[in-house]
Amino acid sequence: MMDCAGILSIKSVLEGGGPFGCVIVDENNNIIGNGQNMVSINNDPTAHAEVVAIRDACRRKGTFNLSGCKIYTSCEPCPMCLGAIYWARLETIYYSNTRNDAKKIGFDDEFIYGEFTCPIEKRKIPMIHCPNEMAVQGFSDWSTKEDKTEY
């Protein structure tokens, strides 16, 4: 499966994307999702290979929960992709290149990793708390909704 992720990373480079590819397999090792980096192709900063593959697998399976599935990716996931992998409930992450390898070719996520441990008031992008009645009402509505889909 790692070869499949690697092939997608090569394909991505040839098509104008970043050097990242990814596949997701189900419990039977069948590929149910694949993705390659589409950031510059689609002008979408969230279109990392892992996110594209998660979207593909979820669409094919008709669910947002990929429990029991595994992800094979050509590089250690960035913070955004790692978050998406946890939200999708993937079972195992297999990766080839490390984040240090990525840093050597211009993809450095260390700044973002550092922002997570930095107090909110010291982060590079200001975060301003703006309490809002409508937003509070949305949370209240969710907490009392009996037919909600938990995730």
Secondary structure, DSSP 8 states (H G I E B T S, - for coil): -HHHHHHHHHHHHHTTS-S-EEEEE-TTS-EEEEEE--HHHHT-TT--HHHHHHHHHHHHHTSS--TT-EEEEEE---HHHHHHHHHHT-SEEEEEE-HHHHHHTT---HHHHHHHHS-GGGSSS-------HHHHHHHHHHHH-TT----
